[in-house]
């Protein structure tokens, strides 16, 4: 899946020659089914905020490396809204 592919990618950048073996095919399980939505700042006030921001940055770096169109990467502007009596922080 994506974890193994990521490890192989970074090992290859260090000079290793990793071999990826998939049981049934590329992107045939959960890594190939996700929509891939990643928000820049929606987790800023949570313990995973720094990780989310780094992940967002890393996705852009990979798009630059491989070609955004080639891998289907595109950035979108989104708006978050909610209704209720609790004020947003």
mmCIF file as gemmi writes it, N, C-alpha and C atoms, coordinates in Angstrom:
data_model
loop_
_atom_site.group_PDB
_atom_site.id
_atom_site.type_symbol
_atom_site.label_atom_id
_atom_site.label_alt_id
_atom_site.label_comp_id
_atom_site.label_asym_id
_atom_site.label_entity_id
_atom_site.label_seq_id
_atom_site.pdbx_PDB_ins_code
_atom_site.Cartn_x
_atom_site.Cartn_y
_atom_site.Cartn_z
_atom_site.occupancy
_atom_site.B_iso_or_equiv
_atom_site.pdbx_formal_charge
_atom_site.auth_seq_id
_atom_site.auth_asym_id
_atom_site.pdbx_PDB_model_num
ATOM 1 N N . UNK Axp A 1 ? 0.807 -1.187 0 1 0 ? 1 A 1
ATOM 2 C CA . UNK Axp A 1 ? 0 0 0 1 0 ? 1 A 1
ATOM 3 C C . UNK Axp A 1 ? 0.856 1.258 0 1 0 ? 1 A 1
ATOM 4 N N . UNK Axp A 2 ? 0.27 2.348 0.376 1 0 ? 2 A 1
ATOM 5 C CA . UNK Axp A 2 ? 0.95 3.634 0.328 1 0 ? 2 A 1
ATOM 6 C C . UNK Axp A 2 ? 2.128 3.701 1.293 1 0 ? 2 A 1
ATOM 7 N N . UNK Axp A 3 ? 2.038 3.028 2.417 1 0 ? 3 A 1
ATOM 8 C CA . UNK Axp A 3 ? 3.141 3.044 3.381 1 0 ? 3 A 1
ATOM 9 C C . UNK Axp A 3 ? 4.362 2.348 2.786 1 0 ? 3 A 1
ATOM 10 N N . UNK Axp A 4 ? 4.156 1.16 2.232 1 0 ? 4 A 1
ATOM 11 C CA . UNK Axp A 4 ? 5.271 0.437 1.618 1 0 ? 4 A 1
ATOM 12 C C . UNK Axp A 4 ? 5.849 1.173 0.421 1 0 ? 4 A 1
ATOM 13 N N . UNK Axp A 5 ? 4.976 1.767 -0.392 1 0 ? 5 A 1
ATOM 14 C CA . UNK Axp A 5 ? 5.441 2.519 -1.557 1 0 ? 5 A 1
ATOM 15 C C . UNK Axp A 5 ? 6.245 3.741 -1.12 1 0 ? 5 A 1
ATOM 16 N N . UNK Axp A 6 ? 5.8 4.398 -0.056 1 0 ? 6 A 1
ATOM 17 C CA . UNK Axp A 6 ? 6.527 5.57 0.452 1 0 ? 6 A 1
ATOM 18 C C . UNK Axp A 6 ? 7.897 5.182 0.981 1 0 ? 6 A 1
ATOM 19 N N . UNK Axp A 7 ? 7.94 4.098 1.745 1 0 ? 7 A 1
ATOM 20 C CA . UNK Axp A 7 ? 9.229 3.626 2.266 1 0 ? 7 A 1
ATOM 21 C C . UNK Axp A 7 ? 10.163 3.278 1.117 1 0 ? 7 A 1
ATOM 22 N N . UNK Axp A 8 ? 9.648 2.572 0.12 1 0 ? 8 A 1
ATOM 23 C CA . UNK Axp A 8 ? 10.467 2.198 -1.032 1 0 ? 8 A 1
ATOM 24 C C . UNK Axp A 8 ? 10.984 3.43 -1.772 1 0 ? 8 A 1
ATOM 25 N N . UNK Axp A 9 ? 10.142 4.435 -1.925 1 0 ? 9 A 1
ATOM 26 C CA . UNK Axp A 9 ? 10.533 5.666 -2.613 1 0 ? 9 A 1
ATOM 27 C C . UNK Axp A 9 ? 11.707 6.349 -1.909 1 0 ? 9 A 1
ATOM 28 N N . UNK Axp A 10 ? 11.59 6.508 -0.603 1 0 ? 10 A 1
ATOM 29 C CA . UNK Axp A 10 ? 12.644 7.211 0.129 1 0 ? 10 A 1
ATOM 30 C C . UNK Axp A 10 ? 13.902 6.361 0.273 1 0 ? 10 A 1
ATOM 31 N N . UNK Axp A 11 ? 13.769 5.047 0.356 1 0 ? 11 A 1
ATOM 32 C CA . UNK Axp A 11 ? 14.948 4.18 0.354 1 0 ? 11 A 1
ATOM 33 C C . UNK Axp A 11 ? 15.673 4.272 -0.997 1 0 ? 11 A 1
ATOM 34 N N . UNK Axp A 12 ? 14.918 4.312 -2.082 1 0 ? 12 A 1
ATOM 35 C CA . UNK Axp A 12 ? 15.52 4.445 -3.41 1 0 ? 12 A 1
ATOM 36 C C . UNK Axp A 12 ? 16.264 5.775 -3.55 1 0 ? 12 A 1
ATOM 37 N N . UNK Axp A 13 ? 15.716 6.84 -2.96 1 0 ? 13 A 1
ATOM 38 C CA . UNK Axp A 13 ? 16.412 8.135 -3.01 1 0 ? 13 A 1
ATOM 39 C C . UNK Axp A 13 ? 17.744 8.088 -2.265 1 0 ? 13 A 1
ATOM 40 N N . UNK Axp A 14 ? 17.857 7.131 -1.311 1 0 ? 14 A 1
ATOM 41 C CA . UNK Axp A 14 ? 19.107 6.96 -0.561 1 0 ? 14 A 1
ATOM 42 C C . UNK Axp A 14 ? 20.046 5.962 -1.228 1 0 ? 14 A 1
ATOM 43 N N . UNK Axp A 15 ? 19.647 5.428 -2.38 1 0 ? 15 A 1
ATOM 44 C CA . UNK Axp A 15 ? 20.514 4.521 -3.113 1 0 ? 15 A 1
ATOM 45 C C . UNK Axp A 15 ? 20.149 3.049 -3.028 1 0 ? 15 A 1
ATOM 46 N N . UNK Axp A 16 ? 19.168 2.699 -2.233 1 0 ? 16 A 1
ATOM 47 C CA . UNK Axp A 16 ? 18.74 1.298 -2.125 1 0 ? 16 A 1
ATOM 48 C C . UNK Axp A 16 ? 17.944 0.918 -3.37 1 0 ? 16 A 1
ATOM 49 N N . UNK Axp A 17 ? 17.763 -0.369 -3.567 1 0 ? 17 A 1
ATOM 50 C CA . UNK Axp A 17 ? 16.964 -0.874 -4.683 1 0 ? 17 A 1
ATOM 51 C C . UNK Axp A 17 ? 15.828 -1.736 -4.125 1 0 ? 17 A 1
ATOM 52 N N . UNK Axp A 18 ? 14.814 -1.092 -3.534 1 0 ? 18 A 1
ATOM 53 C CA . UNK Axp A 18 ? 13.721 -1.843 -2.908 1 0 ? 18 A 1
ATOM 54 C C . UNK Axp A 18 ? 12.865 -2.563 -3.946 1 0 ? 18 A 1
ATOM 55 N N . UNK Axp A 19 ? 12.247 -3.621 -3.517 1 0 ? 19 A 1
ATOM 56 C CA . UNK Axp A 19 ? 11.326 -4.389 -4.343 1 0 ? 19 A 1
ATOM 57 C C . UNK Axp A 19 ? 9.972 -4.395 -3.645 1 0 ? 19 A 1
ATOM 58 N N . UNK Axp A 20 ? 8.939 -3.965 -4.352 1 0 ? 20 A 1
ATOM 59 C CA . UNK Axp A 20 ? 7.584 -3.946 -3.794 1 0 ? 20 A 1
ATOM 60 C C . UNK Axp A 20 ? 6.832 -5.149 -4.335 1 0 ? 20 A 1
ATOM 61 N N . UNK Axp A 21 ? 6.236 -5.907 -3.447 1 0 ? 21 A 1
ATOM 62 C CA . UNK Axp A 21 ? 5.44 -7.066 -3.832 1 0 ? 21 A 1
ATOM 63 C C . UNK Axp A 21 ? 4.021 -6.845 -3.319 1 0 ? 21 A 1
ATOM 64 N N . UNK Axp A 22 ? 3.056 -6.846 -4.225 1 0 ? 22 A 1
ATOM 65 C CA . UNK Axp A 22 ? 1.646 -6.685 -3.862 1 0 ? 22 A 1
ATOM 66 C C . UNK Axp A 22 ? 0.949 -8.027 -4.017 1 0 ? 22 A 1
ATOM 67 N N . UNK Axp A 23 ? 0.041 -8.314 -3.112 1 0 ? 23 A 1
ATOM 68 C CA . UNK Axp A 23 ? -0.668 -9.586 -3.158 1 0 ? 23 A 1
ATOM 69 C C . UNK Axp A 23 ? -1.566 -9.703 -4.39 1 0 ? 23 A 1
ATOM 70 N N . UNK Axp A 24 ? -2.265 -8.615 -4.74 1 0 ? 24 A 1
ATOM 71 C CA . UNK Axp A 24 ? -3.209 -8.731 -5.853 1 0 ? 24 A 1
ATOM 72 C C . UNK Axp A 24 ? -3.04 -7.662 -6.934 1 0 ? 24 A 1
ATOM 73 N N . UNK Axp A 25 ? -2.382 -6.558 -6.671 1 0 ? 25 A 1
ATOM 74 C CA . UNK Axp A 25 ? -2.196 -5.527 -7.678 1 0 ? 25 A 1
ATOM 75 C C . UNK Axp A 25 ? -2.009 -4.16 -7.047 1 0 ? 25 A 1
ATOM 76 N N . UNK Axp A 26 ? -1.566 -3.215 -7.854 1 0 ? 26 A 1
ATOM 77 C CA . UNK Axp A 26 ? -1.305 -1.864 -7.374 1 0 ? 26 A 1
ATOM 78 C C . UNK Axp A 26 ? -2.62 -1.191 -6.989 1 0 ? 26 A 1
ATOM 79 N N . UNK Axp A 27 ? -2.637 -0.578 -5.825 1 0 ? 27 A 1
ATOM 80 C CA . UNK Axp A 27 ? -3.792 0.172 -5.311 1 0 ? 27 A 1
ATOM 81 C C . UNK Axp A 27 ? -5.061 -0.675 -5.236 1 0 ? 27 A 1
ATOM 82 N N . UNK Axp A 28 ? -4.917 -1.967 -4.932 1 0 ? 28 A 1
ATOM 83 C CA . UNK Axp A 28 ? -6.089 -2.848 -4.932 1 0 ? 28 A 1
ATOM 84 C C . UNK Axp A 28 ? -6.817 -2.874 -3.591 1 0 ? 28 A 1
ATOM 85 N N . UNK Axp A 29 ? -6.236 -2.293 -2.544 1 0 ? 29 A 1
ATOM 86 C CA . UNK Axp A 29 ? -6.889 -2.292 -1.235 1 0 ? 29 A 1
ATOM 87 C C . UNK Axp A 29 ? -7.117 -0.859 -0.758 1 0 ? 29 A 1
ATOM 88 N N . UNK Axp A 30 ? -7.065 -0.606 0.515 1 0 ? 30 A 1
ATOM 89 C CA . UNK Axp A 30 ? -7.5 0.686 1.063 1 0 ? 30 A 1
ATOM 90 C C . UNK Axp A 30 ? -6.688 1.877 0.556 1 0 ? 30 A 1
ATOM 91 N N . UNK Axp A 31 ? -5.387 1.714 0.285 1 0 ? 31 A 1
ATOM 92 C CA . UNK Axp A 31 ? -4.604 2.856 -0.207 1 0 ? 31 A 1
ATOM 93 C C . UNK Axp A 31 ? -5.119 3.356 -1.552 1 0 ? 31 A 1
ATOM 94 N N . UNK Axp A 32 ? -5.682 2.471 -2.341 1 0 ? 32 A 1
ATOM 95 C CA . UNK Axp A 32 ? -6.196 2.852 -3.652 1 0 ? 32 A 1
ATOM 96 C C . UNK Axp A 32 ? -7.63 3.319 -3.637 1 0 ? 32 A 1
ATOM 97 N N . UNK Axp A 33 ? -8.272 3.287 -2.488 1 0 ? 33 A 1
ATOM 98 C CA . UNK Axp A 33 ? -9.693 3.644 -2.412 1 0 ? 33 A 1
ATOM 99 C C . UNK Axp A 33 ? -9.963 5.006 -1.788 1 0 ? 33 A 1
ATOM 100 N N . UNK Axp A 34 ? -8.976 5.593 -1.129 1 0 ? 34 A 1
ATOM 101 C CA . UNK Axp A 34 ? -9.168 6.872 -0.452 1 0 ? 34 A 1
ATOM 102 C C . UNK Axp A 34 ? -9.312 8.018 -1.434 1 0 ? 34 A 1
ATOM 103 N N . UNK Axp A 35 ? -10.082 9.01 -1.047 1 0 ? 35 A 1
ATOM 104 C CA . UNK Axp A 35 ? -10.286 10.18 -1.907 1 0 ? 35 A 1
ATOM 105 C C . UNK Axp A 35 ? -9.06 11.08 -1.95 1 0 ? 35 A 1
ATOM 106 N N . UNK Axp A 36 ? -8.222 10.997 -0.932 1 0 ? 36 A 1
ATOM 107 C CA . UNK Axp A 36 ? -6.996 11.783 -0.939 1 0 ? 36 A 1
ATOM 108 C C . UNK Axp A 36 ? -7.167 13.215 -0.464 1 0 ? 36 A 1
ATOM 109 N N . UNK Axp A 37 ? -8.253 13.537 0.209 1 0 ? 37 A 1
ATOM 110 C CA . UNK Axp A 37 ? -8.456 14.899 0.693 1 0 ? 37 A 1
ATOM 111 C C . UNK Axp A 37 ? -7.561 15.17 1.89 1 0 ? 37 A 1
ATOM 112 N N . UNK Axp A 38 ? -6.847 16.267 1.847 1 0 ? 38 A 1
ATOM 113 C CA . UNK Axp A 38 ? -5.957 16.654 2.928 1 0 ? 38 A 1
ATOM 114 C C . UNK Axp A 38 ? -6.068 18.162 3.127 1 0 ? 38 A 1
ATOM 115 N N . UNK Axp A 39 ? -6.498 18.574 4.292 1 0 ? 39 A 1
ATOM 116 C CA . UNK Axp A 39 ? -6.669 19.997 4.59 1 0 ? 39 A 1
ATOM 117 C C . UNK Axp A 39 ? -5.426 20.547 5.277 1 0 ? 39 A 1
ATOM 118 N N . UNK Axp A 40 ? -5.065 21.77 4.952 1 0 ? 40 A 1
ATOM 119 C CA . UNK Axp A 40 ? -3.867 22.395 5.517 1 0 ? 40 A 1
ATOM 120 C C . UNK Axp A 40 ? -4.017 22.71 6.994 1 0 ? 40 A 1
ATOM 121 N N . UNK Axp A 41 ? -5.093 23.366 7.37 1 0 ? 41 A 1
ATOM 122 C CA . UNK Axp A 41 ? -5.157 23.913 8.73 1 0 ? 41 A 1
ATOM 123 C C . UNK Axp A 41 ? -6.35 23.435 9.561 1 0 ? 41 A 1
ATOM 124 N N . UNK Axp A 42 ? -7.046 22.423 9.159 1 0 ? 42 A 1
ATOM 125 C CA . UNK Axp A 42 ? -8.231 21.989 9.892 1 0 ? 42 A 1
ATOM 126 C C . UNK Axp A 42 ? -7.876 21.292 11.197 1 0 ? 42 A 1
ATOM 127 N N . UNK Axp A 43 ? -6.626 20.928 11.393 1 0 ? 43 A 1
ATOM 128 C CA . UNK Axp A 43 ? -6.2 20.262 12.626 1 0 ? 43 A 1
ATOM 129 C C . UNK Axp A 43 ? -5.255 21.12 13.456 1 0 ? 43 A 1
ATOM 130 N N . UNK Axp A 44 ? -5.186 22.403 13.161 1 0 ? 44 A 1
ATOM 131 C CA . UNK Axp A 44 ? -4.198 23.26 13.824 1 0 ? 44 A 1
ATOM 132 C C . UNK Axp A 44 ? -4.294 23.265 15.345 1 0 ? 44 A 1
ATOM 133 N N . UNK Axp A 45 ? -5.464 23.125 15.894 1 0 ? 45 A 1
ATOM 134 C CA . UNK Axp A 45 ? -5.617 23.183 17.359 1 0 ? 45 A 1
ATOM 135 C C . UNK Axp A 45 ? -5.704 21.789 17.972 1 0 ? 45 A 1
ATOM 136 N N . UNK Axp A 46 ? -5.126 20.823 17.308 1 0 ? 46 A 1
ATOM 137 C CA . UNK Axp A 46 ? -5.16 19.462 17.836 1 0 ? 46 A 1
ATOM 138 C C . UNK Axp A 46 ? -3.729 18.933 17.94 1 0 ? 46 A 1
ATOM 139 N N . UNK Axp A 47 ? -3.541 17.836 18.646 1 0 ? 47 A 1
ATOM 140 C CA . UNK Axp A 47 ? -2.198 17.267 18.774 1 0 ? 47 A 1
ATOM 141 C C . UNK Axp A 47 ? -1.574 16.857 17.442 1 0 ? 47 A 1
ATOM 142 N N . UNK Axp A 48 ? -2.399 16.576 16.425 1 0 ? 48 A 1
ATOM 143 C CA . UNK Axp A 48 ? -1.853 16.163 15.132 1 0 ? 48 A 1
ATOM 144 C C . UNK Axp A 48 ? -1.66 17.336 14.161 1 0 ? 48 A 1
ATOM 145 N N . UNK Axp A 49 ? -1.882 18.551 14.638 1 0 ? 49 A 1
ATOM 146 C CA . UNK Axp A 49 ? -1.743 19.732 13.787 1 0 ? 49 A 1
ATOM 147 C C . UNK Axp A 49 ? -0.41 19.816 13.057 1 0 ? 49 A 1
ATOM 148 N N . UNK Axp A 50 ? 0.726 19.715 13.754 1 0 ? 50 A 1
ATOM 149 C CA . UNK Axp A 50 ? 2.018 19.773 13.059 1 0 ? 50 A 1
ATOM 150 C C . UNK Axp A 50 ? 2.192 18.648 12.032 1 0 ? 50 A 1
ATOM 151 N N . UNK Axp A 51 ? 1.713 17.458 12.362 1 0 ? 51 A 1
ATOM 152 C CA . UNK Axp A 51 ? 1.804 16.332 11.428 1 0 ? 51 A 1
ATOM 153 C C . UNK Axp A 51 ? 0.952 16.594 10.184 1 0 ? 51 A 1
ATOM 154 N N . UNK Axp A 52 ? -0.245 17.14 10.369 1 0 ? 52 A 1
ATOM 155 C CA . UNK Axp A 52 ? -1.121 17.443 9.235 1 0 ? 52 A 1
ATOM 156 C C . UNK Axp A 52 ? -0.491 18.487 8.325 1 0 ? 52 A 1
ATOM 157 N N . UNK Axp A 53 ? 0.098 19.522 8.897 1 0 ? 53 A 1
ATOM 158 C CA . UNK Axp A 53 ? 0.755 20.552 8.087 1 0 ? 53 A 1
ATOM 159 C C . UNK Axp A 53 ? 1.959 19.987 7.329 1 0 ? 53 A 1
ATOM 160 N N . UNK Axp A 54 ? 2.737 19.127 7.99 1 0 ? 54 A 1
ATOM 161 C CA . UNK Axp A 54 ? 3.894 18.515 7.318 1 0 ? 54 A 1
ATOM 162 C C . UNK Axp A 54 ? 3.431 17.591 6.199 1 0 ? 54 A 1
ATOM 163 N N . UNK Axp A 55 ? 2.354 16.869 6.423 1 0 ? 55 A 1
ATOM 164 C CA . UNK Axp A 55 ? 1.81 15.98 5.403 1 0 ? 55 A 1
ATOM 165 C C . UNK Axp A 55 ? 1.338 16.774 4.194 1 0 ? 55 A 1
ATOM 166 N N . UNK Axp A 56 ? 0.674 17.898 4.446 1 0 ? 56 A 1
ATOM 167 C CA . UNK Axp A 56 ? 0.22 18.772 3.359 1 0 ? 56 A 1
ATOM 168 C C . UNK Axp A 56 ? 1.414 19.245 2.531 1 0 ? 56 A 1
ATOM 169 N N . UNK Axp A 57 ? 2.47 19.672 3.21 1 0 ? 57 A 1
ATOM 170 C CA . UNK Axp A 57 ? 3.68 20.146 2.54 1 0 ? 57 A 1
ATOM 171 C C . UNK Axp A 57 ? 4.332 19.012 1.741 1 0 ? 57 A 1
ATOM 172 N N . UNK Axp A 58 ? 4.379 17.828 2.324 1 0 ? 58 A 1
ATOM 173 C CA . UNK Axp A 58 ? 4.996 16.689 1.657 1 0 ? 58 A 1
ATOM 174 C C . UNK Axp A 58 ? 4.227 16.307 0.393 1 0 ? 58 A 1
ATOM 175 N N . UNK Axp A 59 ? 2.91 16.383 0.426 1 0 ? 59 A 1
ATOM 176 C CA . UNK Axp A 59 ? 2.127 16.091 -0.779 1 0 ? 59 A 1
ATOM 177 C C . UNK Axp A 59 ? 2.499 17.058 -1.902 1 0 ? 59 A 1
ATOM 178 N N . UNK Axp A 60 ? 2.692 18.325 -1.589 1 0 ? 60 A 1
ATOM 179 C CA . UNK Axp A 60 ? 3.089 19.298 -2.611 1 0 ? 60 A 1
ATOM 180 C C . UNK Axp A 60 ? 4.484 18.974 -3.145 1 0 ? 60 A 1
ATOM 181 N N . UNK Axp A 61 ? 5.406 18.603 -2.262 1 0 ? 61 A 1
ATOM 182 C CA . UNK Axp A 61 ? 6.761 18.239 -2.693 1 0 ? 61 A 1
ATOM 183 C C . UNK Axp A 61 ? 6.739 17.034 -3.63 1 0 ? 61 A 1
ATOM 184 N N . UNK Axp A 62 ? 5.929 16.043 -3.316 1 0 ? 62 A 1
ATOM 185 C CA . UNK Axp A 62 ? 5.827 14.866 -4.18 1 0 ? 62 A 1
ATOM 186 C C . UNK Axp A 62 ? 5.186 15.212 -5.518 1 0 ? 62 A 1
ATOM 187 N N . UNK Axp A 63 ? 4.205 16.108 -5.507 1 0 ? 63 A 1
ATOM 188 C CA . UNK Axp A 63 ? 3.593 16.56 -6.758 1 0 ? 63 A 1
ATOM 189 C C . UNK Axp A 63 ? 4.618 17.292 -7.618 1 0 ? 63 A 1
ATOM 190 N N . UNK Axp A 64 ? 5.468 18.087 -6.992 1 0 ? 64 A 1
ATOM 191 C CA . UNK Axp A 64 ? 6.524 18.782 -7.732 1 0 ? 64 A 1
ATOM 192 C C . UNK Axp A 64 ? 7.53 17.785 -8.306 1 0 ? 64 A 1
ATOM 193 N N . UNK Axp A 65 ? 7.845 16.767 -7.526 1 0 ? 65 A 1
ATOM 194 C CA . UNK Axp A 65 ? 8.836 15.766 -7.952 1 0 ? 65 A 1
ATOM 195 C C . UNK Axp A 65 ? 8.33 14.897 -9.103 1 0 ? 65 A 1
ATOM 196 N N . UNK Axp A 66 ? 7.083 14.426 -9.002 1 0 ? 66 A 1
ATOM 197 C CA . UNK Axp A 66 ? 6.547 13.494 -9.992 1 0 ? 66 A 1
ATOM 198 C C . UNK Axp A 66 ? 5.72 14.154 -11.086 1 0 ? 66 A 1
ATOM 199 N N . UNK Axp A 67 ? 5.312 15.397 -10.862 1 0 ? 67 A 1
ATOM 200 C CA . UNK Axp A 67 ? 4.425 16.08 -11.792 1 0 ? 67 A 1
ATOM 201 C C . UNK Axp A 67 ? 2.994 15.966 -11.313 1 0 ? 67 A 1
ATOM 202 N N . UNK Axp A 68 ? 2.413 17.077 -10.922 1 0 ? 68 A 1
ATOM 203 C CA . UNK Axp A 68 ? 1.071 17.073 -10.333 1 0 ? 68 A 1
ATOM 204 C C . UNK Axp A 68 ? 0.052 16.406 -11.25 1 0 ? 68 A 1
ATOM 205 N N . UNK Axp A 69 ? 0.093 16.728 -12.528 1 0 ? 69 A 1
ATOM 206 C CA . UNK Axp A 69 ? -0.883 16.151 -13.459 1 0 ? 69 A 1
ATOM 207 C C . UNK Axp A 69 ? -0.663 14.647 -13.613 1 0 ? 69 A 1
ATOM 208 N N . UNK Axp A 70 ? 0.583 14.25 -13.615 1 0 ? 70 A 1
ATOM 209 C CA . UNK Axp A 70 ? 0.918 12.828 -13.777 1 0 ? 70 A 1
ATOM 210 C C . UNK Axp A 70 ? 0.344 11.972 -12.643 1 0 ? 70 A 1
ATOM 211 N N . UNK Axp A 71 ? 0.338 12.512 -11.424 1 0 ? 71 A 1
ATOM 212 C CA . UNK Axp A 71 ? -0.142 11.725 -10.284 1 0 ? 71 A 1
ATOM 213 C C . UNK Axp A 71 ? -1.55 12.139 -9.828 1 0 ? 71 A 1
ATOM 214 N N . UNK Axp A 72 ? -2.172 13.063 -10.536 1 0 ? 72 A 1
ATOM 215 C CA . UNK Axp A 72 ? -3.538 13.454 -10.206 1 0 ? 72 A 1
ATOM 216 C C . UNK Axp A 72 ? -3.661 14.369 -8.998 1 0 ? 72 A 1
ATOM 217 N N . UNK Axp A 73 ? -2.595 15.125 -8.719 1 0 ? 73 A 1
ATOM 218 C CA . UNK Axp A 73 ? -2.612 16.035 -7.565 1 0 ? 73 A 1
ATOM 219 C C . UNK Axp A 73 ? -3.17 17.384 -7.997 1 0 ? 73 A 1
ATOM 220 N N . UNK Axp A 74 ? -4.045 17.926 -7.186 1 0 ? 74 A 1
ATOM 221 C CA . UNK Axp A 74 ? -4.525 19.296 -7.42 1 0 ? 74 A 1
ATOM 222 C C . UNK Axp A 74 ? -4.941 19.905 -6.095 1 0 ? 74 A 1
ATOM 223 N N . UNK Axp A 75 ? -4.622 21.176 -5.952 1 0 ? 75 A 1
ATOM 224 C CA . UNK Axp A 75 ? -4.996 21.903 -4.732 1 0 ? 75 A 1
ATOM 225 C C . UNK Axp A 75 ? -6.316 22.611 -4.965 1 0 ? 75 A 1
ATOM 226 N N . UNK Axp A 76 ? -7.15 22.581 -3.953 1 0 ? 76 A 1
ATOM 227 C CA . UNK Axp A 76 ? -8.455 23.237 -4.01 1 0 ? 76 A 1
ATOM 228 C C . UNK Axp A 76 ? -8.619 24.131 -2.798 1 0 ? 76 A 1
ATOM 229 N N . UNK Axp A 77 ? -9.324 25.221 -2.969 1 0 ? 77 A 1
ATOM 230 C CA . UNK Axp A 77 ? -9.705 26.059 -1.841 1 0 ? 77 A 1
ATOM 231 C C . UNK Axp A 77 ? -11.03 25.551 -1.306 1 0 ? 77 A 1
ATOM 232 N N . UNK Axp A 78 ? -11.114 25.39 -0.011 1 0 ? 78 A 1
ATOM 233 C CA . UNK Axp A 78 ? -12.329 24.869 0.621 1 0 ? 78 A 1
ATOM 234 C C . UNK Axp A 78 ? -12.784 25.803 1.725 1 0 ? 78 A 1
ATOM 235 N N . UNK Axp A 79 ? -14.053 25.72 2.018 1 0 ? 79 A 1
ATOM 236 C CA . UNK Axp A 79 ? -14.639 26.489 3.107 1 0 ? 79 A 1
ATOM 237 C C . UNK Axp A 79 ? -15.295 25.495 4.061 1 0 ? 79 A 1
ATOM 238 N N . UNK Axp A 80 ? -15.074 25.702 5.333 1 0 ? 80 A 1
ATOM 239 C CA . UNK Axp A 80 ? -15.719 24.869 6.341 1 0 ? 80 A 1
ATOM 240 C C . UNK Axp A 80 ? -16.777 25.701 7.039 1 0 ? 80 A 1
ATOM 241 N N . UNK Axp A 81 ? -17.97 25.166 7.158 1 0 ? 81 A 1
ATOM 242 C CA . UNK Axp A 81 ? -19.027 25.874 7.886 1 0 ? 81 A 1
ATOM 243 C C . UNK Axp A 81 ? -19.781 24.863 8.751 1 0 ? 81 A 1
ATOM 244 N N . UNK Axp A 82 ? -20.335 25.365 9.816 1 0 ? 82 A 1
ATOM 245 C CA . UNK Axp A 82 ? -21.109 24.5 10.698 1 0 ? 82 A 1
ATOM 246 C C . UNK Axp A 82 ? -22.238 25.313 11.321 1 0 ? 82 A 1
ATOM 247 N N . UNK Axp A 83 ? -23.206 24.599 11.83 1 0 ? 83 A 1
ATOM 248 C CA . UNK Axp A 83 ? -24.332 25.252 12.498 1 0 ? 83 A 1
ATOM 249 C C . UNK Axp A 83 ? -24.429 24.707 13.91 1 0 ? 83 A 1
ATOM 250 N N . UNK Axp A 84 ? -24.822 25.559 14.816 1 0 ? 84 A 1
ATOM 251 C CA . UNK Axp A 84 ? -24.975 25.128 16.202 1 0 ? 84 A 1
ATOM 252 C C . UNK Axp A 84 ? -24.819 26.289 17.146 1 0 ? 84 A 1
ATOM 253 N N . UNK Axp A 85 ? -24.923 26.01 18.417 1 0 ? 85 A 1
ATOM 254 C CA . UNK Axp A 85 ? -24.839 27.052 19.428 1 0 ? 85 A 1
ATOM 255 C C . UNK Axp A 85 ? -23.45 27.233 20.006 1 0 ? 85 A 1
ATOM 256 N N . UNK Axp A 86 ? -22.53 26.328 19.684 1 0 ? 86 A 1
ATOM 257 C CA . UNK Axp A 86 ? -21.188 26.407 20.219 1 0 ? 86 A 1
ATOM 258 C C . UNK Axp A 86 ? -20.325 27.257 19.297 1 0 ? 86 A 1
ATOM 259 N N . UNK Axp A 87 ? -19.732 28.343 19.806 1 0 ? 87 A 1
ATOM 260 C CA . UNK Axp A 87 ? -18.887 29.179 18.946 1 0 ? 87 A 1
ATOM 261 C C . UNK Axp A 87 ? -17.627 28.436 18.494 1 0 ? 87 A 1
ATOM 262 N N . UNK Axp A 88 ? -17.213 28.722 17.274 1 0 ? 88 A 1
ATOM 263 C CA . UNK Axp A 88 ? -15.974 28.15 16.757 1 0 ? 88 A 1
ATOM 264 C C . UNK Axp A 88 ? -14.788 28.836 17.419 1 0 ? 88 A 1
ATOM 265 N N . UNK Axp A 89 ? -13.742 28.11 17.639 1 0 ? 89 A 1
ATOM 266 C CA . UNK Axp A 89 ? -12.534 28.708 18.239 1 0 ? 89 A 1
ATOM 267 C C . UNK Axp A 89 ? -11.487 28.935 17.197 1 0 ? 89 A 1
